Amino acid sequence: MSTSEIKETKRIKMAILLFIIGLFISGITAFPIESELAFIVKNISLSAKMENWINKIYLAVSFTNSSYPFLAYGTDWLAFAHLLFAVLFIGPLINPVKNLWIIQFGMIACILIIPLAFIAGHIRNIPIFWRIIDSSFGVIGFIPLLYSYKRIKQLELHRYSDSNINSINTTNELQN
């Protein structure tokens, strides 16, 4: 592997690692939702509209957790799914070219966040500003994946052209 390929592979791996960290943080922070909301309500000043929405969420989560704690189990599974997806991206972290399909899967998932946020958000009466925030996670996640995808394709093309050149050189040597 050439020096430029090594540098390129490091850049790709850094972008993938950034994505993995984002998924991991999203997963870990989904477990303690009630305590996180309590902290935000008590300590962070937001716009009136945002504060009203966060207060409403906090009251709903608090009431639900005290009256129906088993419903939080669904959020636990959501958190677990984020952690599993983070593990999934270890494949491209180890071998980006071989595991390009996982990057493609992630890009598709990031794109699908947007219609989910707007369709399900509408059905569940989620305010538009919150649906935009949720959609932004798909947009933000898409960026390192698109970067990785383009770089992996270039790396793949470079490796393919190098192997063809080596194949031609070997054939020429055998003919001489």
ZAGU-182976 format. One line per 3 residues: number of its first residue (from 1); for each residue x, y, z of N, C-alpha, C. Coordinates in steps of 0.02 Angstrom, whole numbers, plus 50000, padded with zeros to 5 digits. Layout:
NUM = X/Y/Z/X/Y/Z/X/Y/Z | ...
//
This chain:
1 = 50042/49941/50000/50000/50000/50000/50045/50062/50000 | 50030/50108/49957/50070/50169/49951/50057/50216/50010 | 50100/50265/50017/50093/50315/50070/50027/50353/50063
4 = 50009/50370/50001/49947/50407/49990/49886/50364/50008 | 49890/50299/49993/49835/50254/50012/49828/50247/50088 | 49885/50246/50122/49884/50241/50195/49853/50304/50224
7 = 49872/50362/50199/49844/50425/50223/49769/50428/50209 | 49750/50408/50149/49679/50408/50130/49639/50361/50175 | 49666/50302/50188/49632/50254/50231/49624/50282/50301
10 = 49674/50317/50326/49669/50348/50393/49613/50400/50394 | 49608/50440/50342/49555/50491/50339/49486/50458/50338 | 49480/50406/50299/49416/50369/50296/49399/50341/50365
13 = 49448/50311/50397/49436/50280/50462/49418/50333/50515 | 49446/50393/50510/49429/50446/50557/49356/50467/50548 | 49334/50472/50486/49264/50491/50472/49216/50437/50498
16 = 49234/50374/50487/49193/50319/50511/49192/50318/50588 | 49249/50329/50618/49254/50331/50691/49210/50387/50719 | 49209/50444/50687/49167/50499/50707/49093/50478/50706
19 = 49074/50442/50654/49005/50418/50648/48990/50367/50703 | 49036/50322/50717/49027/50272/50770/49018/50306/50837 | 49059/50356/50851/49054/50392/50915/48986/50426/50921
22 = 48962/50456/50866/48896/50487/50866/48841/50437/50882 | 48844/50378/50851/48794/50326/50865/48799/50303/50937 | 48860/50294/50961/48871/50271/51030/48842/50322/51080
25 = 48857/50385/51069/48831/50437/51114/48755/50439/51111 | 48727/50434/51051/48654/50432/51045/48624/50374/51083 | 48657/50317/51079/48632/50258/51115/48637/50265/51190
28 = 48694/50284/51214/48705/50290/51286/48659/50342/51317 | 48649/50398/51283/48607/50451/51310/48532/50436/51306 | 48513/50384/51270/48442/50366/51267/48419/50328/51329
31 = 48465/50300/51367/48445/50263/51428/48419/50309/51483 | 48455/50362/51503/48432/50403/51560/48390/50464/51539 | 48341/50454/51497/48303/50510/51470/48272/50554/51524
34 = 48241/50524/51574/48207/50565/51625/48257/50609/51663 | 48313/50582/51683/48361/50623/51720/48393/50676/51675 | 48403/50661/51611/48429/50711/51565/48380/50768/51555
37 = 48316/50750/51547/48264/50802/51539/48259/50844/51603 | 48263/50813/51661/48260/50850/51724/48317/50900/51728 | 48376/50879/51707/48434/50924/51707/48423/50983/51660
40 = 48398/50969/51600/48386/51022/51551/48333/51071/51577 | 48279/51045/51605/48225/51088/51631/48251/51133/51687 | 48294/51108/51729/48318/51146/51787/48376/51193/51770
43 = 48418/51175/51721/48481/51210/51713/48493/51246/51647 | 48453/51233/51597/48468/51262/51532/48411/51308/51510 | 48431/51368/51490/48382/51417/51468/48374/51411/51392
46 = 48312/51403/51371/48297/51395/51300/48244/51447/51279 | 48228/51448/51216/48174/51491/51193/48109/51467/51226 | 48061/51512/51232/47997/51495/51265/47964/51434/51233
49 = 47963/51433/51167/47932/51377/51131/47967/51311/51147 | 48034/51313/51146/48074/51253/51159/48066/51233/51233 | 48067/51281/51279/48059/51265/51350/47991/51232/51363
52 = 47939/51258/51332/47872/51228/51341/47872/51156/51316 | 47903/51145/51259/47905/51077/51231/47945/51030/51276 | 48003/51051/51299/48046/51009/51342/48010/50995/51408
55 = 47977/51046/51436/47938/51035/51498/47883/50984/51487 | 47849/50990/51431/47794/50943/51415/47822/50872/51409 | 47878/50865/51376/47909/50798/51368/47930/50772/51437
58 = 47961/50815/51477/47984/50793/51543/47925/50769/51586 | 47871/50807/51587/47813/50787/51626/47784/50721/51602 | 47781/50712/51536/47755/50650/51508/47800/50591/51525
61 = 47865/50600/51518/47912/50545/51533/47911/50530/51608 | 47911/50581/51649/47910/50571/51721/47846/50534/51743 | 47789/50557/51718/47726/50525/51736/47725/50452/51711
64 = 47745/50443/51649/47745/50376/51620/47792/50329/51658 | 47852/50353/51675/47899/50311/51711/47875/50293/51781 | 47840/50339/51814/47815/50323/51881/47753/50279/51878
67 = 47711/50288/51827/47649/50249/51822/47656/50185/51781 | 47697/50188/51729/47704/50132/51683/47777/50122/51664 | 47819/50103/51712/47891/50100/51699/47911/50052/51643
70 = 47869/50003/51629/47884/49954/51577/47886/49986/51507 | 47853/50044/51499/47855/50076/51433/47925/50103/51416 | 47964/50118/51467/48033/50141/51455/48076/50086/51425
73 = 48053/50025/51430/48088/49969/51399/48095/49979/51324 | 48046/50010/51293/48050/50026/51221/48107/50073/51206 | 48117/50122/51249/48172/50169/51241/48239/50133/51251
76 = 48240/50085/51297/48301/50045/51308/48320/50008/51244 | 48269/49982/51209/48283/49947/51147/48307/49996/51093 | 48280/50056/51093/48303/50108/51047/48377/50122/51059
79 = 48395/50129/51123/48465/50142/51141/48509/50084/51119 | 48486/50023/51132/48523/49963/51113/48534/49960/51037 | 48483/49979/50999/48490/49979/50926/48545/50027/50903
82 = 48548/50085/50935/48602/50132/50918/48670/50101/50932 | 48676/50067/50988/48740/50036/51006/48757/49979/50957 | 48707/49941/50936/48719/49888/50886/48741/49917/50819
85 = 48709/49971/50799/48729/50003/50736/48801/50029/50740 | 48819/50054/50799/48889/50076/50808/48936/50017/50798 | 48919/49960/50825/48960/49899/50817/48964/49879/50744
88 = 48908/49885/50709/48906/49867/50637/48959/49905/50597 | 48972/49967/50615/49020/50008/50578/49093/49993/50595 | 49104/49945/50639/49173/49924/50652/49201/49888/50590
91 = 49157/49854/50553/49178/49821/50491/49213/49869/50443 | 49180/49925/50424/49214/49972/50380/49274/50006/50413 | 49273/50011/50479/49331/50040/50514/49392/49995/50504
94 = 49381/49930/50504/49436/49882/50494/49456/49877/50421 | 49407/49870/50377/49421/49863/50306/49369/49902/50266 | 49382/49966/50253/49333/50009/50219/49312/49984/50150
97 = 49358/49961/50110/49341/49940/50042/49297/49878/50043 | 49315/49829/50082/49277/49767/50086/49207/49778/50114 | 49199/49827/50158/49136/49838/50192/49100/49902/50170
100 = 49110/49920/50108/49078/49979/50080/49002/49976/50086 | 48974/49916/50081/48901/49908/50085/48873/49934/50152 | 48912/49930/50205/48888/49955/50270/48884/50031/50268
103 = 48931/50062/50235/48929/50135/50227/48867/50154/50187 | 48852/50116/50134/48793/50129/50094/48729/50120/50136 | 48728/50068/50176/48671/50056/50221/48661/50115/50268
106 = 48715/50140/50297/48712/50198/50342/48686/50260/50306 | 48708/50270/50245/48685/50328/50206/48610/50324/50194 | 48587/50265/50176/48515/50255/50164/48476/50267/50229
109 = 48501/50241/50284/48468/50251/50349/48464/50326/50366 | 48519/50362/50354/48519/50434/50368/48468/50471/50326 | 48461/50452/50264/48412/50484/50220/48341/50469/50244
112 = 48329/50406/50265/48262/50386/50286/48240/50417/50352 | 48287/50445/50390/48269/50479/50452/48222/50538/50437 | 48234/50571/50381/48196/50632/50365/48122/50617/50353
115 = 48104/50570/50308/48032/50557/50301/48001/50528/50365 | 48039/50487/50402/48012/50461/50464/47995/50517/50512 | 48042/50563/50520/48031/50619/50567/47969/50660/50547
118 = 47961/50671/50482/47905/50713/50461/47839/50676/50458 | 47839/50613/50439/47776/50575/50437/47754/50555/50507 | 47798/50519/50543/47780/50497/50610/47771/50557/50656
121 = 47814/50608/50647/47808/50668/50687/47741/50703/50679 | 47717/50704/50618/47651/50733/50605/47596/50692/50639 | 47600/50627/50631/47550/50582/50662/47550/50589/50738
124 = 47609/50598/50768/47616/50601/50841/47613/50673/50869 | 47596/50720/50825/47591/50791/50845/47656/50819/50874 | 47711/50801/50843/47776/50829/50862/47783/50896/50827
127 = 47802/50948/50863/47809/51014/50831/47860/51012/50774 | 47848/51053/50724/47890/51054/50664/47963/51068/50682 | 47976/51113/50729/48046/51128/50746/48081/51067/50774
130 = 48044/51024/50809/48075/50963/50836/48087/50912/50781 | 48043/50909/50733/48053/50864/50676/48114/50885/50635 | 48125/50950/50631/48185/50975/50596/48248/50955/50635
133 = 48245/50962/50700/48302/50940/50742/48316/50866/50732 | 48263/50825/50735/48272/50753/50724/48301/50738/50655 | 48276/50773/50605/48301/50763/50536/48374/50783/50530
136 = 48395/50832/50569/48465/50855/50565/48514/50800/50584 | 48493/50753/50626/48537/50697/50643/48552/50654/50581 | 48502/50646/50538/48514/50610/50476/48560/50648/50429
139 = 48551/50713/50425/48593/50755/50382/48665/50755/50409 | 48673/50766/50474/48740/50768/50504/48774/50700/50497 | 48737/50645/50509/48766/50578/50502/48786/50562/50431
142 = 48748/50589/50383/48761/50576/50313/48829/50604/50290 | 48849/50660/50319/48910/50694/50297/48973/50651/50303 | 48989/50622/50362/49049/50580/50365/49043/50516/50324
145 = 48981/50492/50317/48971/50432/50276/48981/50446/50202 | 48955/50502/50178/48966/50521/50108/49040/50532/50095 | 49072/50567/50140/49145/50578/50134/49181/50510/50129
148 = 49164/50465/50174/49195/50399/50174/49180/50361/50110 | 49117/50363/50089/49097/50328/50028/49138/50351/49968 | 49142/50417/49959/49179/50444/49901/49253/50424/49904
151 = 49282/50429/49963/49353/50412/49972/49366/50338/49962 | 49320/50297/49987/49328/50224/49978/49324/50206/49904 | 49277/50236/49868/49272/50223/49796/49336/50243/49760
154 = 49366/50299/49779/49430/50320/49748/49485/50271/49765 | 49487/50249/49828/49537/50200/49849/49528/50135/49812 | 49466/50114/49804/49450/50053/49768/49472/50058/49695
157 = 49458/50114/49664/49478/50126/49595/49553/50125/49588 | 49588/50157/49634/49661/50159/49634/49690/50088/49640 | 49662/50049/49686/49686/49980/49696/49672/49937/49635
160 = 49613/49947/49604/49594/49909/49545/49641/49926/49487 | 49655/49990/49477/49699/50010/49421/49770/49985/49434 | 49793/49986/49498/49859/49959/49514/49864/49885/49500
163 = 49810/49848/49516/49812/49775/49505/49810/49760/49430 | 49775/49801/49390/49775/49791/49318/49843/49805/49288 | 49877/49858/49312/49944/49874/49288/49992/49818/49305
166 = 49987/49792/49367/50030/49736/49387/50016/49674/49345 | 49952/49663/49329/49933/49605/49288/49962/49612/49217 | 49959/49672/49189/49986/49684/49122/50062/49676/49122
169 = 50095/49702/49173/50167/49695/49178/50188/49621/49184 | 50151/49583/49223/50165/49511/49231/50156/49475/49165 | 50102/49492/49128/50090/49461/49063/50146/49478/49014
172 = 50167/49541/49013/50221/49562/48968/50287/49526/48986 | 50300/49518/49049/50362/49483/49070/50360/49410/49049 | 50301/49379/49054/50296/49309/49034/50304/49300/48959
175 = 50281/49349/48921/50286/49345/48848/50358/49356/48824 | 50396/49393/48863/50466/49407/48843/50508/49349/48862
//
